[in-house]
């Protein structure tokens, strides 16, 4: 679950920050749906991280870190 959320956070951040895709002409539901679709495709190809655990705080920090890495803010 944590690997999927990390992938999803990176892809969603990418779609929200790329100038062509961040345009308001593309609905947010479509961007999120496409992010979920790509995450499901990429998920089997990614090796699980060894530092993952079941704590919700650690998971939130991990997803936040992945989001910040993509957007650069």
C-alpha angles and dihedrals in degrees: 000000000000092000091051092049091050091052091045092050092052095047094045091049089050093052092047095048104040107097096225094048097037090066115121091235090079111070118238091234090058092050092049092045091051089047091054091047093051091044091056090050095048097040098081091051096056123089114231115253117244096219095061117119139164100262113118093213092056090047092051091049090049093050091045090051091051091050093050092048092057099042094041094220 
